Amino acid sequence: MFTNSDGQEPGLDTPARFSNSTSKPHPYRVRPHQPAASNATANLVAQLEKDDHRVVRDTGGGFTVCKYGLSRYCKNPAELTAFAVKVGVRL
């Protein structure tokens, strides 16, 4: 049986010893800010990607949908929904 310098068994009972809460987050691990999508939009994007479409959200709130080297730009979630219905994605 091993013990640490305090005479206790090492384990998960000493999380403060391994915590990294005082350090700042690494600057390269911070993800860029993206506008939050509603659940309906997130589900629609997931359904399109499940049907092998690639959906990219731009900074202006629009979407670019790509498949087979073809692409379509949708200005808002309503256009994205209409496009998904047109290509036969089940909603």
N, C-alpha and C positions, 0 to 999 in steps of 0.2 A: 504494500500500500504506500502510495506517495503522499507527501504533504508539502504545502507551499511554505514560504518563509514565515507565515503567521502560525504555523502548526496546524492548519486546517487542511482538509482534503480539497484539492482543486475541483472545481465544477462550476455549475451554473449559479451557485449561490453568491458569487462575487462578480456581478456584471459591471459594477462601477470601475473595477480594475481594468477592464478591457473597453470601456466606453470611450467614444471619440467625440463626445458632445461639446467639448471646449474648442475643438478645431473648426476652422471655417471650411465650407464645402469646396471641393476642387473646382476651379473656374471652368475647366473643360468638360465637366460632367453635368453642368447646368444645361437643361434643354431650353431651346428658344421658346418664347411665349407664343402660344397658339390660342386663338379664340375658342372658347368652350362651345362645343356642339351640343345640341339638345339630344335627348335619348332617341327621338325619332330619326334624326339625321344620322346619328351614330349607327343605329340599326340598319338604316338604308345603305350606308357605306359598307357595313359588314355584309349585307346581302349581295351587293354588287361585287365585292371582293370574293365572296364565296362562289360567285358565278364567273370567276377568273378575270374580272375587270380590275384595273389598277386605278384607284381614286386618290387624287392629290388635292389637298385643300390649299388654296392660296391665301395670301394675307388680306385680300379684299373681301373674303367671305365666299368666293366662288369655288367651283370644283372643276377639275379636269379629269375626265374618265378616259382611259386608254384600254384597248384590247386589239390584238392582231395588227399592231402598227397604226391603227386608226385612233383618233382622239376626238373628244367632244367637250366643249367648255360650257358649263352651266353656271349662270350668274348667282343663283340662290338655291336653297333647298327645294323650293317648289319646282324649279326647272329640273333639278336632279331627280325628283320623284317622277316627273313626266317622262324623262328619258329612261328611267328604270322600267316604267310600265311599257314604254315603246320597245325596249329590247327584250321584254319578257321575263324580267326578274320578279319572282314571287315576293310580295310584301307581307 
